[in-house]
Amino acid sequence: MDFLKPAQERYSVRSFSDKAVEQEKIDLILKAAQLAPTAVNYQPQKIYQCTDH
């Protein structure tokens, strides 16, 4: 993947909608977080998922 394209297309979000995020998307994000490398192979990590129903 070319880094420059995503870097040029980035933007900030200053407001959020009330629409719930689909569980499939949450699962994909959590999986990516689990697979992401840790600094200096520092394995312990905590991932929190907060939902408001």
mmCIF file as Biopython writes it, N, C-alpha, C and O atoms, coordinates in Angstrom:
data_model
#
loop_
_atom_site.group_PDB
_atom_site.id
_atom_site.type_symbol
_atom_site.label_atom_id
_atom_site.label_alt_id
_atom_site.label_comp_id
_atom_site.label_asym_id
_atom_site.label_entity_id
_atom_site.label_seq_id
_atom_site.pdbx_PDB_ins_code
_atom_site.Cartn_x
_atom_site.Cartn_y
_atom_site.Cartn_z
_atom_site.occupancy
_atom_site.B_iso_or_equiv
_atom_site.auth_seq_id
_atom_site.auth_asym_id
_atom_site.pdbx_PDB_model_num
ATOM 1   N N  . MET A ? 1  ? 0.844   -1.185 0.000  1.0 0.0 1  A 1 
ATOM 2   C CA . MET A ? 1  ? 0.000   0.000  0.000  1.0 0.0 1  A 1 
ATOM 3   C C  . MET A ? 1  ? 0.883   1.240  0.000  1.0 0.0 1  A 1 
ATOM 4   O O  . MET A ? 1  ? 1.873   1.318  0.727  1.0 0.0 1  A 1 
ATOM 5   N N  . ASP A ? 2  ? 0.517   2.178  -0.805 1.0 0.0 2  A 1 
ATOM 6   C CA . ASP A ? 2  ? 1.223   3.441  -0.868 1.0 0.0 2  A 1 
ATOM 7   C C  . ASP A ? 2  ? 0.792   4.317  0.302  1.0 0.0 2  A 1 
ATOM 8   O O  . ASP A ? 2  ? -0.401  4.545  0.499  1.0 0.0 2  A 1 
ATOM 9   N N  . PHE A ? 3  ? 1.752   4.807  1.076  1.0 0.0 3  A 1 
ATOM 10  C CA . PHE A ? 3  ? 1.435   5.599  2.266  1.0 0.0 3  A 1 
ATOM 11  C C  . PHE A ? 3  ? 0.924   6.982  1.923  1.0 0.0 3  A 1 
ATOM 12  O O  . PHE A ? 3  ? 0.088   7.528  2.643  1.0 0.0 3  A 1 
ATOM 13  N N  . LEU A ? 4  ? 1.412   7.557  0.840  1.0 0.0 4  A 1 
ATOM 14  C CA . LEU A ? 4  ? 1.069   8.947  0.537  1.0 0.0 4  A 1 
ATOM 15  C C  . LEU A ? 4  ? -0.413  9.148  0.262  1.0 0.0 4  A 1 
ATOM 16  O O  . LEU A ? 4  ? -0.976  10.166 0.663  1.0 0.0 4  A 1 
ATOM 17  N N  . LYS A ? 5  ? -1.053  8.209  -0.406 1.0 0.0 5  A 1 
ATOM 18  C CA . LYS A ? 5  ? -2.477  8.375  -0.724 1.0 0.0 5  A 1 
ATOM 19  C C  . LYS A ? 5  ? -3.343  8.475  0.539  1.0 0.0 5  A 1 
ATOM 20  O O  . LYS A ? 5  ? -4.100  9.436  0.671  1.0 0.0 5  A 1 
ATOM 21  N N  . PRO A ? 6  ? -3.255  7.502  1.483  1.0 0.0 6  A 1 
ATOM 22  C CA . PRO A ? 6  ? -4.066  7.656  2.702  1.0 0.0 6  A 1 
ATOM 23  C C  . PRO A ? 6  ? -3.681  8.901  3.512  1.0 0.0 6  A 1 
ATOM 24  O O  . PRO A ? 6  ? -4.540  9.526  4.134  1.0 0.0 6  A 1 
ATOM 25  N N  . ALA A ? 7  ? -2.406  9.256  3.504  1.0 0.0 7  A 1 
ATOM 26  C CA . ALA A ? 7  ? -1.969  10.437 4.254  1.0 0.0 7  A 1 
ATOM 27  C C  . ALA A ? 7  ? -2.578  11.710 3.665  1.0 0.0 7  A 1 
ATOM 28  O O  . ALA A ? 7  ? -2.942  12.625 4.404  1.0 0.0 7  A 1 
ATOM 29  N N  . GLN A ? 8  ? -2.687  11.768 2.345  1.0 0.0 8  A 1 
ATOM 30  C CA . GLN A ? 8  ? -3.252  12.953 1.705  1.0 0.0 8  A 1 
ATOM 31  C C  . GLN A ? 8  ? -4.769  13.016 1.858  1.0 0.0 8  A 1 
ATOM 32  O O  . GLN A ? 8  ? -5.349  14.102 1.858  1.0 0.0 8  A 1 
ATOM 33  N N  . GLU A ? 9  ? -5.412  11.858 1.988  1.0 0.0 9  A 1 
ATOM 34  C CA . GLU A ? 9  ? -6.879  11.821 2.050  1.0 0.0 9  A 1 
ATOM 35  C C  . GLU A ? 9  ? -7.423  11.829 3.470  1.0 0.0 9  A 1 
ATOM 36  O O  . GLU A ? 9  ? -8.637  11.742 3.660  1.0 0.0 9  A 1 
ATOM 37  N N  . ARG A ? 10 ? -6.563  11.930 4.462  1.0 0.0 10 A 1 
ATOM 38  C CA . ARG A ? 10 ? -7.027  11.875 5.853  1.0 0.0 10 A 1 
ATOM 39  C C  . ARG A ? 10 ? -7.830  13.130 6.204  1.0 0.0 10 A 1 
ATOM 40  O O  . ARG A ? 10 ? -7.697  14.172 5.563  1.0 0.0 10 A 1 
ATOM 41  N N  . TYR A ? 11 ? -8.651  13.005 7.218  1.0 0.0 11 A 1 
ATOM 42  C CA . TYR A ? 11 ? -9.455  14.134 7.681  1.0 0.0 11 A 1 
ATOM 43  C C  . TYR A ? 11 ? -9.826  13.912 9.135  1.0 0.0 11 A 1 
ATOM 44  O O  . TYR A ? 11 ? -9.751  12.790 9.636  1.0 0.0 11 A 1 
ATOM 45  N N  . SER A ? 12 ? -10.223 14.965 9.803  1.0 0.0 12 A 1 
ATOM 46  C CA . SER A ? 12 ? -10.628 14.895 11.202 1.0 0.0 12 A 1 
ATOM 47  C C  . SER A ? 12 ? -12.143 14.914 11.296 1.0 0.0 12 A 1 
ATOM 48  O O  . SER A ? 12 ? -12.816 15.614 10.539 1.0 0.0 12 A 1 
ATOM 49  N N  . VAL A ? 13 ? -12.670 14.139 12.230 1.0 0.0 13 A 1 
ATOM 50  C CA . VAL A ? 13 ? -14.111 14.107 12.473 1.0 0.0 13 A 1 
ATOM 51  C C  . VAL A ? 13 ? -14.367 14.809 13.794 1.0 0.0 13 A 1 
ATOM 52  O O  . VAL A ? 13 ? -13.785 14.454 14.819 1.0 0.0 13 A 1 
ATOM 53  N N  . ARG A ? 14 ? -15.233 15.801 13.766 1.0 0.0 14 A 1 
ATOM 54  C CA . ARG A ? 14 ? -15.513 16.556 14.982 1.0 0.0 14 A 1 
ATOM 55  C C  . ARG A ? 14 ? -16.930 16.344 15.490 1.0 0.0 14 A 1 
ATOM 56  O O  . ARG A ? 14 ? -17.323 16.893 16.519 1.0 0.0 14 A 1 
ATOM 57  N N  . SER A ? 15 ? -17.683 15.551 14.763 1.0 0.0 15 A 1 
ATOM 58  C CA . SER A ? 15 ? -19.025 15.213 15.228 1.0 0.0 15 A 1 
ATOM 59  C C  . SER A ? 15 ? -19.327 13.777 14.821 1.0 0.0 15 A 1 
ATOM 60  O O  . SER A ? 15 ? -18.813 13.282 13.818 1.0 0.0 15 A 1 
ATOM 61  N N  . PHE A ? 16 ? -20.146 13.133 15.592 1.0 0.0 16 A 1 
ATOM 62  C CA . PHE A ? 16 ? -20.463 11.738 15.366 1.0 0.0 16 A 1 
ATOM 63  C C  . PHE A ? 16 ? -21.972 11.563 15.293 1.0 0.0 16 A 1 
ATOM 64  O O  . PHE A ? 16 ? -22.725 12.321 15.904 1.0 0.0 16 A 1 
ATOM 65  N N  . SER A ? 17 ? -22.402 10.574 14.553 1.0 0.0 17 A 1 
ATOM 66  C CA . SER A ? 17 ? -23.833 10.295 14.458 1.0 0.0 17 A 1 
ATOM 67  C C  . SER A ? 17 ? -24.242 9.332  15.564 1.0 0.0 17 A 1 
ATOM 68  O O  . SER A ? 17 ? -23.393 8.737  16.227 1.0 0.0 17 A 1 
ATOM 69  N N  . ASP A ? 18 ? -25.535 9.185  15.756 1.0 0.0 18 A 1 
ATOM 70  C CA . ASP A ? 18 ? -26.071 8.266  16.754 1.0 0.0 18 A 1 
ATOM 71  C C  . ASP A ? 18 ? -26.222 6.850  16.203 1.0 0.0 18 A 1 
ATOM 72  O O  . ASP A ? 18 ? -26.657 5.947  16.918 1.0 0.0 18 A 1 
ATOM 73  N N  . LYS A ? 19 ? -25.867 6.656  14.947 1.0 0.0 19 A 1 
ATOM 74  C CA . LYS A ? 19 ? -26.012 5.349  14.307 1.0 0.0 19 A 1 
ATOM 75  C C  . LYS A ? 19 ? -25.046 4.348  14.942 1.0 0.0 19 A 1 
ATOM 76  O O  . LYS A ? 19 ? -23.863 4.641  15.116 1.0 0.0 19 A 1 
ATOM 77  N N  . ALA A ? 20 ? -25.555 3.181  15.281 1.0 0.0 20 A 1 
ATOM 78  C CA . ALA A ? 20 ? -24.726 2.136  15.890 1.0 0.0 20 A 1 
ATOM 79  C C  . ALA A ? 20 ? -23.780 1.537  14.854 1.0 0.0 20 A 1 
ATOM 80  O O  . ALA A ? 20 ? -24.113 1.441  13.673 1.0 0.0 20 A 1 
ATOM 81  N N  . VAL A ? 21 ? -22.600 1.137  15.313 1.0 0.0 21 A 1 
ATOM 82  C CA . VAL A ? 21 ? -21.629 0.484  14.441 1.0 0.0 21 A 1 
ATOM 83  C C  . VAL A ? 21 ? -21.982 -0.997 14.374 1.0 0.0 21 A 1 
ATOM 84  O O  . VAL A ? 21 ? -22.253 -1.630 15.395 1.0 0.0 21 A 1 
ATOM 85  N N  . GLU A ? 22 ? -21.975 -1.541 13.159 1.0 0.0 22 A 1 
ATOM 86  C CA . GLU A ? 22 ? -22.329 -2.942 12.967 1.0 0.0 22 A 1 
ATOM 87  C C  . GLU A ? 22 ? -21.324 -3.847 13.682 1.0 0.0 22 A 1 
ATOM 88  O O  . GLU A ? 22 ? -20.129 -3.550 13.710 1.0 0.0 22 A 1 
ATOM 89  N N  . GLN A ? 23 ? -21.806 -4.945 14.257 1.0 0.0 23 A 1 
ATOM 90  C CA . GLN A ? 23 ? -20.950 -5.862 15.011 1.0 0.0 23 A 1 
ATOM 91  C C  . GLN A ? 23 ? -19.827 -6.429 14.144 1.0 0.0 23 A 1 
ATOM 92  O O  . GLN A ? 23 ? -18.729 -6.668 14.645 1.0 0.0 23 A 1 
ATOM 93  N N  . GLU A ? 24 ? -20.081 -6.647 12.861 1.0 0.0 24 A 1 
ATOM 94  C CA . GLU A ? 24 ? -19.045 -7.167 11.973 1.0 0.0 24 A 1 
ATOM 95  C C  . GLU A ? 24 ? -17.861 -6.203 11.889 1.0 0.0 24 A 1 
ATOM 96  O O  . GLU A ? 24 ? -16.708 -6.634 11.853 1.0 0.0 24 A 1 
ATOM 97  N N  . LYS A ? 25 ? -18.147 -4.898 11.859 1.0 0.0 25 A 1 
ATOM 98  C CA . LYS A ? 25 ? -17.081 -3.896 11.804 1.0 0.0 25 A 1 
ATOM 99  C C  . LYS A ? 25 ? -16.310 -3.853 13.116 1.0 0.0 25 A 1 
ATOM 100 O O  . LYS A ? 25 ? -15.085 -3.731 13.115 1.0 0.0 25 A 1 
ATOM 101 N N  . ILE A ? 26 ? -17.014 -3.953 14.223 1.0 0.0 26 A 1 
ATOM 102 C CA . ILE A ? 26 ? -16.356 -3.976 15.531 1.0 0.0 26 A 1 
ATOM 103 C C  . ILE A ? 26 ? -15.443 -5.188 15.627 1.0 0.0 26 A 1 
ATOM 104 O O  . ILE A ? 26 ? -14.313 -5.077 16.100 1.0 0.0 26 A 1 
ATOM 105 N N  . ASP A ? 27 ? -15.923 -6.344 15.181 1.0 0.0 27 A 1 
ATOM 106 C CA . ASP A ? 27 ? -15.116 -7.561 15.222 1.0 0.0 27 A 1 
ATOM 107 C C  . ASP A ? 27 ? -13.857 -7.421 14.381 1.0 0.0 27 A 1 
ATOM 108 O O  . ASP A ? 27 ? -12.788 -7.878 14.786 1.0 0.0 27 A 1 
ATOM 109 N N  . LEU A ? 28 ? -13.971 -6.793 13.212 1.0 0.0 28 A 1 
ATOM 110 C CA . LEU A ? 28 ? -12.825 -6.588 12.331 1.0 0.0 28 A 1 
ATOM 111 C C  . LEU A ? 28 ? -11.799 -5.646 12.965 1.0 0.0 28 A 1 
ATOM 112 O O  . LEU A ? 28 ? -10.595 -5.885 12.873 1.0 0.0 28 A 1 
ATOM 113 N N  . ILE A ? 29 ? -12.269 -4.593 13.599 1.0 0.0 29 A 1 
ATOM 114 C CA . ILE A ? 29 ? -11.372 -3.653 14.276 1.0 0.0 29 A 1 
ATOM 115 C C  . ILE A ? 29 ? -10.650 -4.337 15.430 1.0 0.0 29 A 1 
ATOM 116 O O  . ILE A ? 29 ? -9.446  -4.149 15.611 1.0 0.0 29 A 1 
ATOM 117 N N  . LEU A ? 30 ? -11.380 -5.128 16.208 1.0 0.0 30 A 1 
ATOM 118 C CA . LEU A ? 30 ? -10.764 -5.836 17.330 1.0 0.0 30 A 1 
ATOM 119 C C  . LEU A ? 30 ? -9.740  -6.857 16.847 1.0 0.0 30 A 1 
ATOM 120 O O  . LEU A ? 30 ? -8.689  -7.015 17.468 1.0 0.0 30 A 1 
ATOM 121 N N  . LYS A ? 31 ? -10.031 -7.546 15.755 1.0 0.0 31 A 1 
ATOM 122 C CA . LYS A ? 31 ? -9.093  -8.518 15.192 1.0 0.0 31 A 1 
ATOM 123 C C  . LYS A ? 31 ? -7.814  -7.812 14.731 1.0 0.0 31 A 1 
ATOM 124 O O  . LYS A ? 31 ? -6.712  -8.306 14.968 1.0 0.0 31 A 1 
ATOM 125 N N  . ALA A ? 32 ? -7.961  -6.663 14.076 1.0 0.0 32 A 1 
ATOM 126 C CA . ALA A ? 32 ? -6.797  -5.900 13.634 1.0 0.0 32 A 1 
ATOM 127 C C  . ALA A ? 32 ? -5.962  -5.445 14.833 1.0 0.0 32 A 1 
ATOM 128 O O  . ALA A ? 32 ? -4.733  -5.471 14.774 1.0 0.0 32 A 1 
ATOM 129 N N  . ALA A ? 33 ? -6.612  -5.034 15.907 1.0 0.0 33 A 1 
ATOM 130 C CA . ALA A ? 33 ? -5.899  -4.605 17.109 1.0 0.0 33 A 1 
ATOM 131 C C  . ALA A ? 33 ? -5.139  -5.766 17.732 1.0 0.0 33 A 1 
ATOM 132 O O  . ALA A ? 33 ? -4.027  -5.584 18.226 1.0 0.0 33 A 1 
ATOM 133 N N  . GLN A ? 34 ? -5.726  -6.952 17.713 1.0 0.0 34 A 1 
ATOM 134 C CA . GLN A ? 34 ? -5.055  -8.129 18.269 1.0 0.0 34 A 1 
ATOM 135 C C  . GLN A ? 34 ? -3.828  -8.523 17.448 1.0 0.0 34 A 1 
ATOM 136 O O  . GLN A ? 34 ? -2.838  -9.004 17.998 1.0 0.0 34 A 1 
ATOM 137 N N  . LEU A ? 35 ? -3.893  -8.320 16.142 1.0 0.0 35 A 1 
ATOM 138 C CA . LEU A ? 35 ? -2.795  -8.715 15.260 1.0 0.0 35 A 1 
ATOM 139 C C  . LEU A ? 35 ? -1.720  -7.644 15.117 1.0 0.0 35 A 1 
ATOM 140 O O  . LEU A ? 35 ? -0.642  -7.921 14.590 1.0 0.0 35 A 1 
ATOM 141 N N  . ALA A ? 36 ? -1.995  -6.440 15.573 1.0 0.0 36 A 1 
ATOM 142 C CA . ALA A ? 36 ? -1.046  -5.332 15.423 1.0 0.0 36 A 1 
ATOM 143 C C  . ALA A ? 36 ? 0.212   -5.606 16.252 1.0 0.0 36 A 1 
ATOM 144 O O  . ALA A ? 36 ? 0.132   -6.163 17.347 1.0 0.0 36 A 1 
ATOM 145 N N  . PRO A ? 37 ? 1.369   -5.211 15.722 1.0 0.0 37 A 1 
ATOM 146 C CA . PRO A ? 37 ? 2.606   -5.422 16.478 1.0 0.0 37 A 1 
ATOM 147 C C  . PRO A ? 37 ? 2.638   -4.530 17.720 1.0 0.0 37 A 1 
ATOM 148 O O  . PRO A ? 37 ? 1.994   -3.483 17.778 1.0 0.0 37 A 1 
ATOM 149 N N  . THR A ? 38 ? 3.404   -4.978 18.702 1.0 0.0 38 A 1 
ATOM 150 C CA . THR A ? 38 ? 3.568   -4.200 19.926 1.0 0.0 38 A 1 
ATOM 151 C C  . THR A ? 38 ? 4.988   -3.659 19.965 1.0 0.0 38 A 1 
ATOM 152 O O  . THR A ? 38 ? 5.898   -4.259 19.394 1.0 0.0 38 A 1 
ATOM 153 N N  . ALA A ? 39 ? 5.180   -2.542 20.628 1.0 0.0 39 A 1 
ATOM 154 C CA . ALA A ? 39 ? 6.508   -1.929 20.718 1.0 0.0 39 A 1 
ATOM 155 C C  . ALA A ? 39 ? 7.485   -2.871 21.413 1.0 0.0 39 A 1 
ATOM 156 O O  . ALA A ? 39 ? 7.175   -3.439 22.460 1.0 0.0 39 A 1 
ATOM 157 N N  . VAL A ? 40 ? 8.635   -3.029 20.837 1.0 0.0 40 A 1 
ATOM 158 C CA . VAL A ? 40 ? 9.698   -3.904 21.349 1.0 0.0 40 A 1 
ATOM 159 C C  . VAL A ? 40 ? 9.164   -5.269 21.775 1.0 0.0 40 A 1 
ATOM 160 O O  . VAL A ? 40 ? 9.636   -5.849 22.753 1.0 0.0 40 A 1 
ATOM 161 N N  . ASN A ? 41 ? 8.186   -5.773 21.045 1.0 0.0 41 A 1 
ATOM 162 C CA . ASN A ? 41 ? 7.587   -7.079 21.313 1.0 0.0 41 A 1 
ATOM 163 C C  . ASN A ? 41 ? 7.027   -7.175 22.735 1.0 0.0 41 A 1 
ATOM 164 O O  . ASN A ? 41 ? 7.047   -8.243 23.347 1.0 0.0 41 A 1 
ATOM 165 N N  . TYR A ? 42 ? 6.538   -6.071 23.241 1.0 0.0 42 A 1 
ATOM 166 C CA . TYR A ? 42 ? 5.924   -6.022 24.574 1.0 0.0 42 A 1 
ATOM 167 C C  . TYR A ? 42 ? 4.512   -6.592 24.436 1.0 0.0 42 A 1 
ATOM 168 O O  . TYR A ? 42 ? 3.586   -5.876 24.057 1.0 0.0 42 A 1 
ATOM 169 N N  . GLN A ? 43 ? 4.353   -7.851 24.738 1.0 0.0 43 A 1 
ATOM 170 C CA . GLN A ? 43 ? 3.132   -8.582 24.435 1.0 0.0 43 A 1 
ATOM 171 C C  . GLN A ? 43 ? 1.877   -8.158 25.203 1.0 0.0 43 A 1 
ATOM 172 O O  . GLN A ? 43 ? 0.824   -8.018 24.581 1.0 0.0 43 A 1 
ATOM 173 N N  . PRO A ? 44 ? 1.934   -7.948 26.521 1.0 0.0 44 A 1 
ATOM 174 C CA . PRO A ? 44 ? 0.684   -7.647 27.234 1.0 0.0 44 A 1 
ATOM 175 C C  . PRO A ? 44 ? -0.005  -6.395 26.691 1.0 0.0 44 A 1 
ATOM 176 O O  . PRO A ? 44 ? 0.620   -5.352 26.500 1.0 0.0 44 A 1 
ATOM 177 N N  . GLN A ? 45 ? -1.278  -6.527 26.455 1.0 0.0 45 A 1 
ATOM 178 C CA . GLN A ? 45 ? -2.068  -5.383 26.004 1.0 0.0 45 A 1 
ATOM 179 C C  . GLN A ? 45 ? -3.496  -5.541 26.506 1.0 0.0 45 A 1 
ATOM 180 O O  . GLN A ? 45 ? -3.932  -6.646 26.827 1.0 0.0 45 A 1 
ATOM 181 N N  . LYS A ? 46 ? -4.205  -4.449 26.569 1.0 0.0 46 A 1 
ATOM 182 C CA . LYS A ? 46 ? -5.605  -4.469 26.978 1.0 0.0 46 A 1 
ATOM 183 C C  . LYS A ? 46 ? -6.410  -3.773 25.900 1.0 0.0 46 A 1 
ATOM 184 O O  . LYS A ? 46 ? -6.071  -2.667 25.478 1.0 0.0 46 A 1 
ATOM 185 N N  . ILE A ? 47 ? -7.466  -4.415 25.459 1.0 0.0 47 A 1 
ATOM 186 C CA . ILE A ? 47 ? -8.357  -3.837 24.456 1.0 0.0 47 A 1 
ATOM 187 C C  . ILE A ? 47 ? -9.750  -3.794 25.081 1.0 0.0 47 A 1 
ATOM 188 O O  . ILE A ? 47 ? -10.289 -4.818 25.499 1.0 0.0 47 A 1 
ATOM 189 N N  . TYR A ? 48 ? -10.310 -2.612 25.137 1.0 0.0 48 A 1 
ATOM 190 C CA . TYR A ? 48 ? -11.630 -2.439 25.723 1.0 0.0 48 A 1 
ATOM 191 C C  . TYR A ? 48 ? -12.642 -2.134 24.636 1.0 0.0 48 A 1 
ATOM 192 O O  . TYR A ? 48 ? -12.386 -1.342 23.729 1.0 0.0 48 A 1 
ATOM 193 N N  . GLN A ? 49 ? -13.794 -2.775 24.744 1.0 0.0 49 A 1 
ATOM 194 C CA . GLN A ? 49 ? -14.894 -2.488 23.837 1.0 0.0 49 A 1 
ATOM 195 C C  . GLN A ? 49 ? -16.053 -1.987 24.685 1.0 0.0 49 A 1 
ATOM 196 O O  . GLN A ? 49 ? -16.563 -2.706 25.544 1.0 0.0 49 A 1 
ATOM 197 N N  . CYS A ? 50 ? -16.458 -0.765 24.438 1.0 0.0 50 A 1 
ATOM 198 C CA . CYS A ? 50 ? -17.552 -0.177 25.196 1.0 0.0 50 A 1 
ATOM 199 C C  . CYS A ? 50 ? -18.750 0.025  24.250 1.0 0.0 50 A 1 
ATOM 200 O O  . CYS A ? 50 ? -18.619 0.622  23.181 1.0 0.0 50 A 1 
ATOM 201 N N  . THR A ? 51 ? -19.880 -0.470 24.656 1.0 0.0 51 A 1 
ATOM 202 C CA . THR A ? 51 ? -21.100 -0.235 23.891 1.0 0.0 51 A 1 
ATOM 203 C C  . THR A ? 51 ? -22.177 0.241  24.845 1.0 0.0 51 A 1 
ATOM 204 O O  . THR A ? 51 ? -22.197 -0.112 26.024 1.0 0.0 51 A 1 
ATOM 205 N N  . ASP A ? 52 ? -23.065 1.048  24.305 1.0 0.0 52 A 1 
ATOM 206 C CA . ASP A ? 52 ? -24.155 1.586  25.098 1.0 0.0 52 A 1 
ATOM 207 C C  . ASP A ? 52 ? -25.450 1.163  24.423 1.0 0.0 52 A 1 
ATOM 208 O O  . ASP A ? 52 ? -25.747 1.612  23.316 1.0 0.0 52 A 1 
ATOM 209 N N  . HIS A ? 53 ? -26.211 0.319  25.067 1.0 0.0 53 A 1 
ATOM 210 C CA . HIS A ? 53 ? -27.447 -0.180 24.458 1.0 0.0 53 A 1 
ATOM 211 C C  . HIS A ? 53 ? -28.648 0.443  25.118 1.0 0.0 53 A 1 
ATOM 212 O O  . HIS A ? 53 ? -29.782 0.148  24.742 1.0 0.0 53 A 1 
#
